[in-house]
Amino acid sequence: MMWRPSLLLLLLLLRRGAQGKPSPDAGPHGQGRVHHAAPLSEATHDDAHGNFQYDHEAFLGREVAKEFDQLTPEESQARLGRIVDRMDRAGDGDGWVSLAELRAWIAHTQQRHIRDSVSAAWNTYDTDRDGRVGWEELRNATYGHYEPGEEFHDVEDAETYKKMLTRDERRFRVADQDGDSMATREELTAFLHPEEFPHMRDIVIAETLEDLDKNKDGYVQVDEYIADLYSAEPGEEEPAWVQTEREQFRDFRDLNKDGKLDGSEVGHWVLPPAQDQPLVEANHLLHESDTDKDGRLSKAEILGNWNMFVGSQATNYGEDLTRHHDEL
């Protein structure tokens, strides 16, 4: 499940492609709070049989990997060469691709769909077209323009909207890492998708606590946890799955067994520790391509093992033959 805070206003706007005030009740209820990193590829990691589809999708992203499958081997290698140059330029520019540079590239490609969604809506928020989005631009595009002291005078639930506005501004200030009150594309992406950015972890936890902690004691009690998932009708018997959730809370969420969740436990729940998949794949590609075993890759070493990094018409045909042989 993908974690999404219940007041993720602008993400909702991006998804529906509309403008205007978000609904105070627009967020998901219960389900969807937990963020699990998506796999780099749904393909089987089966290098031993010459099937490098997993590596292709991990290195390029799924959509771009499909594009490479339509290229000739010569075109595919030429494009890979340009990618190698980009990886090095994005790092230290020393002419080699390090493990860190390779990992950063894989992580970047896996977030391409997120960055594309932000780019598609960029002009909605960058109203003065200066290449950055200020807090006032973001606020006005989301909630409408109000004169100071007149915020939400034209809506029924003004106090709720004021709380939403305050919460969004707080998140914006955390995403705005250089503190200039202007969001770059990367900073706006962190605002819209905080679960993807380590420096936004604390704000994800704080917002989750605020959503669930109804008695404002700073903790999530078991009944508050259940209330986020299930609302009983008068006289209705609690379903078995709710009892299972109570057991999950007791056995797996409440790590220190004090009957409630503190911020650390909420973080462990909604942003659980996960294997660094881009690092694992980067290590794999480096190990398989580092012919002189110096712990880094030259452009020649990558191009010498190009069909592990990227596909082409030739490799796509070969993988089809391998799958057909296995089916027989």
C-alpha positions as CSV (number, residue, x, y, z in Angstrom):
1,M,0.0,0.0,0.0
2,M,1.1,3.5,-0.7
3,W,1.1,5.9,2.2
4,R,-0.9,9.0,1.6
5,P,-1.7,11.5,4.4
6,S,-5.3,12.4,4.6
7,L,-4.8,16.0,3.7
8,L,-2.5,15.6,0.7
9,L,-4.2,18.4,-1.1
10,L,-2.1,19.1,-4.1
11,L,-1.6,15.5,-5.0
12,L,-5.4,15.1,-5.1
13,L,-5.5,18.2,-7.4
14,L,-2.9,16.8,-9.7
15,R,-4.7,13.5,-10.0
16,R,-8.0,15.0,-10.9
17,G,-6.6,17.8,-13.0
18,A,-8.9,20.4,-11.4
19,Q,-8.4,23.6,-9.6
20,G,-10.2,25.1,-6.6
21,K,-10.4,24.3,-2.9
22,P,-9.8,20.7,-1.9
23,S,-12.5,19.0,0.1
24,P,-11.9,18.7,3.8
25,D,-13.0,15.1,3.5
26,A,-11.0,14.3,0.4
27,G,-8.3,12.0,2.0
28,P,-8.3,8.3,2.2
29,H,-9.7,6.6,5.3
30,G,-7.3,4.2,7.0
31,Q,-6.1,2.2,4.0
32,G,-3.2,3.6,2.1
33,R,-1.2,5.0,5.1
34,V,1.7,2.5,4.8
35,H,4.3,3.2,2.2
36,H,6.1,0.2,0.7
37,A,8.7,0.8,-2.0
38,A,7.6,-0.7,-5.3
39,P,9.8,-3.4,-6.8
40,L,12.3,-2.2,-9.4
41,S,10.7,-4.7,-11.9
42,E,8.0,-7.3,-11.9
43,A,10.2,-9.5,-14.1
44,T,12.1,-12.5,-12.7
45,H,15.7,-11.7,-11.9
46,D,17.1,-14.5,-14.1
47,D,20.5,-13.5,-15.4
48,A,21.7,-17.2,-15.4
49,H,19.4,-17.9,-18.4
50,G,20.3,-14.8,-20.3
51,N,17.1,-12.9,-19.4
52,F,18.1,-9.4,-18.3
53,Q,14.6,-7.9,-18.4
54,Y,14.8,-7.2,-14.6
55,D,18.1,-5.4,-15.0
56,H,16.8,-3.4,-18.0
57,E,13.7,-2.2,-16.1
58,A,15.7,-1.5,-13.0
59,F,18.3,0.6,-14.8
60,L,16.0,2.4,-17.2
61,G,12.5,2.3,-15.7
62,R,9.8,0.2,-17.3
63,E,8.6,2.5,-20.0
64,V,12.0,3.5,-21.2
65,A,13.1,-0.1,-21.2
66,K,10.3,-0.8,-23.7
67,E,11.6,2.0,-25.9
68,F,15.1,0.4,-25.9
69,D,13.6,-3.0,-26.9
70,Q,12.6,-1.4,-30.3
71,L,16.1,0.0,-31.0
72,T,18.8,-1.6,-33.0
73,P,21.8,-2.8,-31.0
74,E,23.9,0.1,-32.4
75,E,21.2,2.7,-31.4
76,S,20.8,1.1,-28.0
77,Q,24.6,1.2,-27.2
78,A,24.8,4.8,-28.4
79,R,22.0,5.8,-26.0
80,L,23.6,3.9,-23.2
81,G,26.8,5.7,-23.8
82,R,25.0,9.0,-23.4
83,I,23.4,7.7,-20.1
84,V,26.9,6.8,-18.8
85,D,28.1,10.4,-19.4
86,R,25.0,11.7,-17.6
87,M,25.6,9.4,-14.6
88,D,29.2,10.7,-14.3
89,R,28.3,14.3,-14.8
90,A,25.6,14.0,-12.1
91,G,28.3,12.7,-9.7
92,D,31.9,13.8,-9.4
93,G,32.6,14.0,-13.2
94,D,35.9,12.0,-12.9
95,G,35.3,9.9,-15.9
96,W,34.2,6.8,-14.0
97,V,30.9,5.5,-12.7
98,S,31.0,4.8,-9.0
99,L,28.7,2.6,-7.0
100,A,27.0,5.7,-5.5
101,E,26.5,7.3,-9.0
102,L,25.0,4.0,-10.3
103,R,22.7,3.8,-7.3
104,A,21.6,7.4,-7.7
105,W,20.8,6.8,-11.3
106,I,18.6,3.8,-10.6
107,A,16.8,5.6,-7.8
108,H,16.2,8.5,-10.2
109,T,14.7,6.4,-13.0
110,Q,12.4,4.6,-10.5
111,Q,10.9,8.0,-9.5
112,R,10.4,9.2,-13.1
113,H,6.7,8.8,-13.0
114,I,6.5,10.9,-9.8
115,R,8.6,13.7,-11.4
116,D,6.6,13.5,-14.6
117,S,3.4,14.1,-12.7
118,V,4.9,17.2,-11.0
119,S,6.2,18.5,-14.3
120,A,2.8,18.1,-15.9
121,A,1.2,20.4,-13.3
122,W,4.2,22.8,-12.8
123,N,2.7,25.7,-14.7
124,T,-0.5,25.5,-12.6
125,Y,1.6,26.6,-9.6
126,D,4.5,28.5,-11.1
127,T,2.1,31.4,-12.1
128,D,4.9,34.0,-12.6
129,R,6.9,31.6,-14.8
130,D,10.2,32.2,-12.9
131,G,11.0,28.5,-12.7
132,R,10.2,28.3,-9.0
133,V,7.0,28.0,-6.9
134,G,6.7,30.3,-4.0
135,W,4.5,29.5,-1.0
136,E,2.0,32.2,-2.0
137,E,1.7,30.8,-5.5
138,L,1.1,27.4,-4.2
139,R,-1.4,28.6,-1.6
140,N,-3.4,30.8,-4.1
141,A,-3.5,28.0,-6.7
142,T,-4.8,25.5,-4.2
143,Y,-7.1,27.6,-2.0
144,G,-7.8,30.7,-4.0
145,H,-6.7,34.2,-3.4
146,Y,-7.8,35.9,-0.1
147,E,-6.9,39.3,1.3
148,P,-5.1,39.1,4.7
149,G,-7.7,38.5,7.5
150,E,-10.4,37.3,5.1
151,E,-9.2,33.7,4.6
152,F,-12.1,31.4,3.9
153,H,-14.8,33.9,4.8
154,D,-16.9,32.4,1.9
155,V,-16.9,28.8,3.0
156,E,-18.9,27.1,5.7
157,D,-16.1,25.1,7.4
158,A,-13.6,28.0,7.6
159,E,-11.7,26.6,10.6
160,T,-11.1,23.3,8.9
161,Y,-9.7,25.0,5.9
162,K,-7.5,27.2,8.1
163,K,-6.0,24.1,9.7
164,M,-5.4,22.5,6.3
165,L,-3.7,25.7,5.1
166,T,-1.4,25.7,8.2
167,R,-0.6,22.1,7.8
168,D,0.3,22.6,4.1
169,E,2.5,25.6,4.9
170,R,4.4,23.6,7.6
171,R,5.0,20.8,5.1
172,F,6.2,23.4,2.5
173,R,8.7,24.8,4.9
174,V,10.2,21.4,5.5
175,A,10.3,20.6,1.8
176,D,12.0,24.0,1.2
177,Q,15.4,22.9,2.2
178,D,17.3,26.1,1.5
179,G,14.7,28.1,3.3
180,D,14.1,30.7,0.6
181,S,10.3,30.2,0.5
182,M,10.6,29.2,-3.1
183,A,10.3,25.6,-4.2
184,T,12.4,24.1,-6.9
185,R,11.0,21.1,-8.9
186,E,12.8,18.8,-6.5
187,E,11.4,20.6,-3.4
188,L,7.8,20.6,-4.8
189,T,8.2,16.9,-5.5
190,A,9.1,16.4,-1.8
191,F,6.1,18.5,-0.8
192,L,3.7,16.4,-2.9
193,H,5.4,13.0,-2.3
194,P,7.0,13.3,1.2
195,E,7.1,9.5,1.6
196,E,9.7,9.3,-1.1
197,F,12.2,11.7,0.7
198,P,14.1,10.8,3.8
199,H,14.2,14.4,5.0
200,M,10.4,14.5,5.0
201,R,10.1,11.5,7.3
202,D,9.3,13.5,10.4
203,I,6.5,15.5,8.7
204,V,4.9,12.2,7.5
205,I,4.9,10.9,11.1
206,A,3.6,14.2,12.5
207,E,0.7,14.4,10.0
208,T,-0.2,10.7,10.7
209,L,-0.2,11.3,14.4
210,E,-2.4,14.4,14.0
211,D,-4.9,12.4,11.9
212,L,-5.2,9.6,14.3
213,D,-4.6,11.1,17.8
214,K,-8.1,12.3,18.5
215,N,-7.5,12.9,22.3
216,K,-4.4,14.9,21.6
217,D,-2.2,13.1,24.1
218,G,0.6,12.7,21.6
219,Y,0.0,8.9,21.0
220,V,-2.1,6.6,18.9
221,Q,-4.2,4.5,21.2
222,V,-5.6,1.2,19.9
223,D,-9.1,2.5,19.6
224,E,-7.8,5.5,17.6
225,Y,-6.0,3.1,15.4
226,I,-9.1,1.1,14.8
227,A,-11.3,4.2,14.3
228,D,-9.2,5.1,11.3
229,L,-10.1,1.8,9.7
230,Y,-13.6,1.0,10.9
231,S,-16.7,2.9,12.1
232,A,-19.2,0.6,13.8
233,E,-22.9,1.0,13.4
234,P,-25.0,1.1,16.5
235,G,-25.5,-2.5,17.8
236,E,-23.2,-3.9,15.1
237,E,-20.8,-6.7,16.2
238,E,-17.2,-6.0,15.4
239,P,-16.1,-8.0,12.4
240,A,-13.3,-10.6,12.6
241,W,-10.9,-8.5,10.5
242,V,-11.1,-5.7,13.0
243,Q,-10.1,-8.1,15.8
244,T,-7.2,-9.1,13.6
245,E,-6.2,-5.5,13.3
246,R,-6.3,-5.2,17.1
247,E,-3.9,-8.2,17.3
248,Q,-1.7,-6.5,14.6
249,F,-1.6,-3.4,16.8
250,R,-0.7,-5.4,19.9
251,D,1.8,-7.8,18.3
252,F,3.5,-5.7,15.6
253,R,2.7,-2.0,15.8
254,D,3.2,-1.5,19.6
255,L,6.9,-2.3,19.7
256,N,7.5,-1.3,23.3
257,K,4.3,-3.0,24.5
258,D,2.9,0.1,26.4
259,G,-0.5,-0.1,24.7
260,K,0.0,2.9,22.4
261,L,2.1,4.1,19.5
262,D,4.6,7.0,19.9
263,G,6.1,8.8,17.0
264,S,8.9,6.3,16.5
265,E,6.4,3.4,16.3
266,V,4.1,5.4,13.9
267,G,7.2,5.9,11.7
268,H,8.0,2.2,11.8
269,W,4.5,1.4,10.8
270,V,3.8,3.9,8.0
271,L,7.4,4.1,6.6
272,P,8.7,0.6,7.5
273,P,12.4,-0.2,7.1
274,A,13.1,-1.6,3.7
275,Q,16.0,-3.0,1.7
276,D,17.7,-0.4,-0.5
277,Q,16.7,-1.9,-3.8
278,P,18.6,0.6,-6.0
279,L,21.8,-0.2,-4.0
280,V,21.3,-3.9,-4.4
281,E,20.9,-3.6,-8.1
282,A,23.8,-1.2,-8.5
283,N,26.1,-3.6,-6.6
284,H,24.9,-6.4,-9.0
285,L,25.5,-4.4,-12.2
286,L,28.9,-3.3,-10.9
287,H,30.0,-6.8,-9.9
288,E,29.0,-8.2,-13.3
289,S,30.6,-5.5,-15.3
290,D,33.8,-4.5,-13.4
291,T,36.3,-6.5,-15.4
292,D,39.4,-5.1,-13.7
293,K,37.8,-5.3,-10.2
294,D,38.7,-1.8,-9.2
295,G,35.3,-1.1,-7.6
296,R,34.2,1.3,-10.3
297,L,33.1,1.2,-13.9
298,S,34.6,2.8,-17.0
299,K,32.4,3.6,-20.0
300,A,34.1,0.8,-21.9
301,E,33.3,-1.7,-19.1
302,I,29.6,-0.7,-19.2
303,L,29.4,-0.8,-23.0
304,G,31.2,-4.1,-22.9
305,N,28.3,-5.6,-20.9
306,W,25.7,-3.4,-22.5
307,N,23.0,-6.0,-23.0
308,M,22.7,-6.4,-19.2
309,F,22.1,-2.7,-18.8
310,V,19.7,-2.1,-21.7
311,G,17.8,-4.1,-24.3
312,S,17.5,-3.9,-28.1
313,Q,15.7,-5.6,-30.9
314,A,18.4,-8.3,-30.7
315,T,18.3,-8.9,-27.0
316,N,14.5,-8.7,-27.0
317,Y,14.4,-11.5,-29.6
318,G,16.9,-13.6,-27.7
319,E,14.8,-13.3,-24.5
320,D,11.7,-14.3,-26.3
321,L,13.5,-17.4,-27.6
322,T,14.7,-18.2,-24.0
323,R,11.1,-17.9,-22.6
324,H,9.8,-20.0,-25.5
325,H,12.4,-22.7,-24.8
326,D,11.6,-22.7,-21.1
327,E,7.9,-23.1,-21.8
328,L,8.7,-26.1,-24.0
